[in-house]
């Protein structure tokens, strides 16, 4: 399985799963935790060491998008942090264009 964290999502075996990245500020998460939140309702594939959370409840007609919390202790964290920083740079370039 080939996994790449891109500024606009996660690429697994050549397929892009579009996502946003942001720093999580929750008392329940370690400082520096990054959230990867799906832009679409497509589920993230299973990636060893990462767990996608989705609270969809079909009984109540509630639909949720996948999200992954990546803590600084996670082996994927350096790559996720780099993707987060590239996403921030991209947002800043877009903001300057407007």
Backbone as a chain_set.jsonl record, in Angstrom:
{"seq": "XXXXXXXXXXXXXXXXXXXXXXXXXXXXXXXXXXXXXXXXXXXXXXXXXXXXXXXXXXXXXXXXXXXXXXXXXXXXXXXXXXXXXXXXXXXXXXXXXX", "coords": {"N": [[0.849, -1.183, 0.0], [0.661, 2.108, -0.965], [0.998, 5.172, 0.497], [0.401, 8.603, 0.504], [0.496, 11.805, 1.851], [-1.082, 14.507, 0.793], [-1.384, 18.053, 0.041], [-4.047, 18.484, -0.369], [-5.42, 16.256, 0.447], [-5.475, 12.663, 0.998], [-3.498, 10.373, -0.675], [-3.856, 7.198, -1.807], [-2.475, 4.396, -3.131], [-2.447, 5.715, -5.598], [-5.011, 6.866, -5.784], [-6.826, 9.741, -4.959], [-8.112, 10.869, -1.939], [-10.017, 13.339, -1.077], [-9.395, 15.966, 1.295], [-9.416, 18.082, 4.252], [-7.034, 19.679, 6.377], [-6.421, 20.391, 9.767], [-5.238, 21.911, 12.816], [-5.935, 20.427, 15.886], [-7.704, 21.562, 18.653], [-8.352, 20.429, 21.391], [-9.268, 19.362, 24.63], [-9.15, 16.692, 24.977], [-7.262, 15.65, 23.343], [-3.765, 15.286, 22.573], [-1.501, 18.089, 22.563], [-0.826, 19.621, 19.449], [-2.002, 17.77, 17.835], [-3.298, 16.767, 14.695], [-6.112, 17.068, 12.642], [-7.54, 15.204, 10.072], [-9.917, 15.726, 7.783], [-12.458, 14.441, 5.838], [-13.452, 15.7, 2.66], [-15.466, 14.764, 1.129], [-18.151, 12.318, 1.055], [-17.021, 9.884, 0.717], [-15.454, 7.059, 2.08], [-12.379, 6.977, 3.905], [-9.63, 4.863, 3.031], [-8.467, 1.899, 4.784], [-5.699, 2.546, 6.684], [-2.725, 1.428, 7.94], [-2.118, 2.02, 11.344], [-3.627, 4.31, 11.509], [-6.875, 5.513, 12.353], [-9.99, 5.854, 11.057], [-12.765, 7.858, 11.869], [-16.247, 7.844, 11.962], [-19.424, 8.965, 12.412], [-21.865, 8.307, 11.264], [-25.343, 7.695, 11.215], [-27.675, 5.732, 10.113], [-30.255, 5.127, 10.911], [-31.311, 7.432, 12.002], [-31.065, 9.085, 9.928], [-28.701, 10.58, 9.732], [-25.753, 11.796, 8.44], [-22.289, 11.557, 8.286], [-18.939, 12.683, 7.707], [-15.786, 11.066, 7.166], [-13.128, 11.275, 9.572], [-9.826, 11.702, 10.797], [-7.72, 11.575, 13.546], [-4.507, 12.605, 14.139], [-1.937, 12.111, 16.193], [1.013, 13.623, 17.725], [2.673, 11.481, 18.413], [2.215, 9.511, 16.595], [3.27, 7.385, 13.924], [2.867, 8.364, 11.358], [2.803, 11.063, 11.645], [4.926, 13.057, 10.996], [4.728, 13.2, 8.148], [2.05, 13.929, 7.84], [2.045, 16.393, 9.145], [3.708, 17.824, 7.415], [2.064, 17.837, 5.129], [-0.074, 19.299, 6.169], [1.212, 21.787, 6.581], [1.818, 22.434, 3.909], [-0.779, 22.694, 2.948], [-1.588, 24.937, 4.398], [0.129, 26.854, 3.294], [-0.828, 26.839, 0.673], [-3.45, 27.814, 1.095], [-2.81, 30.391, 1.969], [-1.586, 31.459, -0.346], [-3.823, 31.475, -2.039], [-5.439, 33.267, -0.67], [-3.995, 35.634, -0.962], [-4.261, 36.016, -3.682], [-6.902, 36.743, -4.006]], "CA": [[0.0, 0.0, 0.0], [1.427, 3.346, -1.062], [0.237, 6.261, 1.112], [1.019, 9.932, 0.44], [-0.348, 12.869, 2.378], [-0.98, 15.645, -0.109], [-1.96, 19.255, 0.642], [-5.499, 18.477, -0.567], [-6.005, 14.978, 0.823], [-4.622, 11.482, 1.157], [-3.428, 9.58, -1.891], [-3.566, 5.795, -1.503], [-2.332, 3.631, -4.374], [-2.754, 6.575, -6.739], [-6.341, 7.472, -5.711], [-6.881, 10.851, -4.007], [-9.271, 11.041, -1.064], [-9.915, 14.769, -0.763], [-9.529, 16.237, 2.728], [-8.88, 19.287, 4.877], [-6.191, 19.455, 7.549], [-6.344, 21.49, 10.722], [-4.736, 21.575, 14.151], [-7.022, 20.16, 16.816], [-7.545, 22.18, 19.97], [-9.291, 19.73, 22.259], [-8.666, 18.899, 25.881], [-9.052, 15.239, 24.917], [-6.201, 15.277, 22.406], [-2.47, 15.9, 22.873], [-1.192, 19.315, 21.827], [-0.19, 19.372, 18.157], [-2.77, 16.803, 17.06], [-3.838, 17.268, 13.428], [-7.302, 16.368, 12.161], [-7.737, 15.075, 8.631], [-11.374, 15.636, 7.64], [-12.834, 14.184, 4.442], [-14.287, 16.7, 1.98], [-16.57, 14.049, 0.491], [-18.696, 11.227, 1.854], [-16.259, 8.669, 0.431], [-14.684, 6.65, 3.254], [-10.943, 6.795, 3.768], [-9.24, 3.448, 3.098], [-7.77, 1.524, 6.015], [-4.266, 2.819, 6.641], [-2.164, 0.907, 9.187], [-1.704, 3.036, 12.307], [-4.592, 5.408, 11.54], [-8.25, 5.029, 12.498], [-11.001, 6.816, 10.606], [-13.965, 7.932, 12.712], [-17.422, 8.284, 11.21], [-20.59, 8.776, 13.28], [-23.091, 8.197, 10.48], [-26.41, 6.895, 11.823], [-28.702, 5.597, 9.085], [-31.575, 5.06, 11.541], [-31.812, 8.795, 12.216], [-30.781, 9.833, 8.709], [-27.579, 11.485, 10.0], [-24.594, 11.39, 7.663], [-21.063, 12.187, 8.74], [-17.776, 12.418, 6.87], [-14.673, 10.483, 7.916], [-12.066, 12.133, 10.087], [-8.73, 10.971, 11.423], [-6.903, 12.381, 14.446], [-3.12, 12.14, 14.087], [-1.209, 12.692, 17.325], [2.455, 13.735, 17.469], [3.355, 10.203, 18.645], [1.881, 8.599, 15.508], [4.371, 7.257, 12.949], [2.545, 9.141, 10.16], [2.716, 12.484, 11.993], [5.794, 13.962, 10.215], [4.179, 13.377, 6.803], [0.784, 14.661, 7.973], [2.416, 17.773, 9.471], [4.195, 18.426, 6.173], [0.879, 18.082, 4.29], [-0.784, 20.411, 6.819], [1.955, 23.025, 6.279], [1.613, 22.738, 2.479], [-2.166, 23.17, 2.817], [-1.6, 26.312, 4.917], [0.784, 27.68, 2.276], [-1.767, 26.95, -0.444], [-4.523, 28.745, 1.512], [-2.245, 31.747, 2.006], [-1.436, 31.908, -1.733], [-5.162, 31.757, -2.547], [-5.912, 34.467, 0.01], [-3.29, 36.767, -1.568], [-4.786, 36.2, -5.032], [-8.263, 37.319, -3.965]], "C": [[0.887, 1.237, 0.0], [0.552, 4.495, -0.571], [1.038, 7.553, 1.02], [0.02, 10.933, 0.993], [-0.076, 14.116, 1.548], [-1.611, 16.865, 0.564], [-3.487, 19.236, 0.575], [-6.144, 17.13, -0.246], [-4.976, 13.878, 1.008], [-4.669, 10.697, -0.145], [-2.987, 8.165, -1.51], [-3.6, 5.014, -2.812], [-2.796, 4.435, -5.588], [-4.118, 7.239, -6.714], [-6.361, 8.53, -4.615], [-8.206, 10.842, -3.263], [-9.168, 12.463, -0.535], [-10.189, 15.025, 0.723], [-8.999, 17.614, 3.076], [-8.015, 18.847, 6.044], [-6.352, 20.654, 8.475], [-5.819, 20.978, 12.048], [-5.931, 21.454, 15.083], [-6.726, 20.828, 18.144], [-8.623, 21.612, 20.891], [-8.573, 19.289, 23.523], [-8.45, 17.386, 25.867], [-7.915, 14.748, 24.027], [-4.891, 15.947, 22.817], [-2.248, 17.159, 22.021], [-0.451, 18.964, 20.544], [-0.943, 18.378, 17.296], [-3.359, 17.464, 15.818], [-5.032, 16.407, 13.037], [-7.278, 16.36, 10.642], [-9.226, 14.82, 8.455], [-11.73, 15.498, 6.163], [-13.7, 15.312, 3.886], [-15.531, 16.057, 1.392], [-17.073, 12.961, 1.436], [-18.043, 9.889, 1.543], [-15.42, 8.324, 1.659], [-13.2, 6.578, 2.925], [-10.637, 5.296, 3.773], [-8.566, 3.165, 4.439], [-6.277, 1.724, 5.809], [-3.696, 2.329, 7.966], [-1.673, 2.042, 10.097], [-2.633, 4.229, 12.395], [-5.999, 4.828, 11.617], [-9.204, 6.138, 12.086], [-12.221, 6.707, 11.511], [-15.096, 8.469, 11.853], [-18.651, 7.949, 12.053], [-21.899, 8.734, 12.512], [-24.078, 7.274, 11.195], [-27.567, 6.838, 10.827], [-30.111, 5.577, 9.676], [-32.183, 6.454, 11.739], [-31.547, 9.691, 11.01], [-29.714, 10.91, 8.937], [-26.35, 10.952, 9.273], [-23.39, 12.222, 8.075], [-19.958, 11.849, 7.742], [-16.66, 11.877, 7.758], [-13.737, 11.57, 8.429], [-11.057, 11.241, 10.81], [-7.978, 11.964, 12.305], [-5.504, 11.784, 14.461], [-2.346, 12.866, 15.185], [0.283, 12.761, 17.009], [3.22, 12.424, 17.667], [3.137, 9.212, 17.498], [3.014, 8.562, 14.482], [4.128, 8.065, 11.678], [2.635, 10.652, 10.409], [3.651, 13.382, 11.172], [5.25, 14.223, 8.806], [2.879, 14.18, 6.834], [1.074, 16.128, 8.282], [2.916, 18.497, 8.225], [3.024, 18.752, 5.236], [0.062, 19.241, 4.856], [-0.113, 21.733, 6.475], [1.796, 23.415, 4.813], [0.195, 23.253, 2.237], [-2.276, 24.609, 3.302], [-0.975, 27.268, 3.901], [-0.143, 27.891, 1.085], [-2.895, 27.931, -0.105], [-4.038, 30.186, 1.503], [-2.06, 32.294, 0.581], [-2.802, 32.269, -2.32], [-5.736, 33.036, -1.946], [-5.273, 35.72, -0.617], [-3.801, 37.063, -2.972], [-6.096, 36.978, -5.028], [-8.263, 38.805, -3.753]], "O": [[1.756, 1.391, 0.858], [-0.505, 4.766, -1.142], [2.205, 7.599, 1.406], [-1.16, 10.908, 0.643], [1.01, 14.695, 1.596], [-2.309, 16.715, 1.567], [-4.15, 19.898, 1.374], [-7.29, 16.887, -0.625], [-3.779, 14.13, 1.153], [-5.746, 10.393, -0.658], [-1.901, 7.959, -0.968], [-4.616, 4.976, -3.506], [-3.45, 3.906, -6.487], [-4.379, 8.105, -7.548], [-5.964, 8.263, -3.48], [-9.278, 10.811, -3.868], [-8.35, 12.76, 0.336], [-11.068, 14.412, 1.329], [-8.247, 18.229, 2.319], [-8.228, 17.784, 6.627], [-6.412, 21.796, 8.019], [-5.93, 19.795, 12.372], [-6.832, 22.293, 15.062], [-5.635, 20.683, 18.696], [-9.658, 22.234, 21.131], [-7.409, 18.892, 23.483], [-7.662, 16.86, 26.652], [-7.644, 13.549, 23.973], [-4.905, 17.056, 23.351], [-2.751, 17.263, 20.902], [0.441, 18.117, 20.546], [-0.571, 18.157, 16.143], [-3.86, 18.587, 15.883], [-4.973, 15.179, 13.091], [-7.028, 17.385, 10.007], [-9.742, 13.807, 8.928], [-11.35, 16.332, 5.342], [-14.584, 15.818, 4.578], [-16.54, 16.731, 1.181], [-16.483, 12.72, 2.49], [-18.475, 8.859, 2.061], [-14.752, 9.193, 2.219], [-12.807, 6.179, 1.829], [-11.322, 4.535, 4.456], [-8.147, 4.087, 5.14], [-5.673, 1.159, 4.897], [-4.144, 2.775, 9.022], [-0.911, 2.909, 9.669], [-2.455, 5.083, 13.264], [-6.286, 3.787, 11.025], [-9.225, 7.216, 12.681], [-12.652, 5.611, 11.871], [-14.921, 9.433, 11.108], [-18.89, 6.785, 12.372], [-22.944, 9.091, 13.057], [-23.705, 6.219, 11.708], [-28.343, 7.786, 10.715], [-31.064, 5.972, 9.005], [-33.398, 6.634, 11.656], [-31.775, 10.9, 11.06], [-29.813, 12.013, 8.401], [-25.954, 9.802, 9.464], [-23.475, 13.444, 8.194], [-20.038, 10.851, 7.025], [-16.594, 12.186, 8.948], [-13.576, 12.625, 7.816], [-11.393, 10.187, 11.35], [-7.64, 13.063, 11.864], [-5.33, 10.603, 14.758], [-2.13, 14.076, 15.114], [0.768, 12.046, 16.132], [4.319, 12.276, 17.133], [3.807, 8.181, 17.44], [3.641, 9.584, 14.205], [5.083, 8.42, 10.986], [2.549, 11.435, 9.463], [3.189, 14.411, 10.68], [5.308, 15.354, 8.324], [2.637, 15.012, 5.96], [0.416, 17.014, 7.736], [2.579, 19.66, 8.007], [2.998, 19.819, 4.623], [-0.438, 20.074, 4.1], [-0.79, 22.697, 6.116], [1.652, 24.597, 4.501], [-0.01, 24.146, 1.415], [-2.976, 25.417, 2.692], [-1.49, 28.362, 3.674], [-0.231, 28.996, 0.551], [-3.251, 28.778, -0.924], [-4.759, 31.092, 1.083], [-2.345, 33.465, 0.329], [-2.921, 33.269, -3.027], [-6.431, 33.794, -2.623], [-5.939, 36.742, -0.78], [-3.782, 38.212, -3.413], [-6.365, 37.771, -5.931], [-9.327, 39.422, -3.697]]}, "num_chains": 1, "name": "protein.A"}
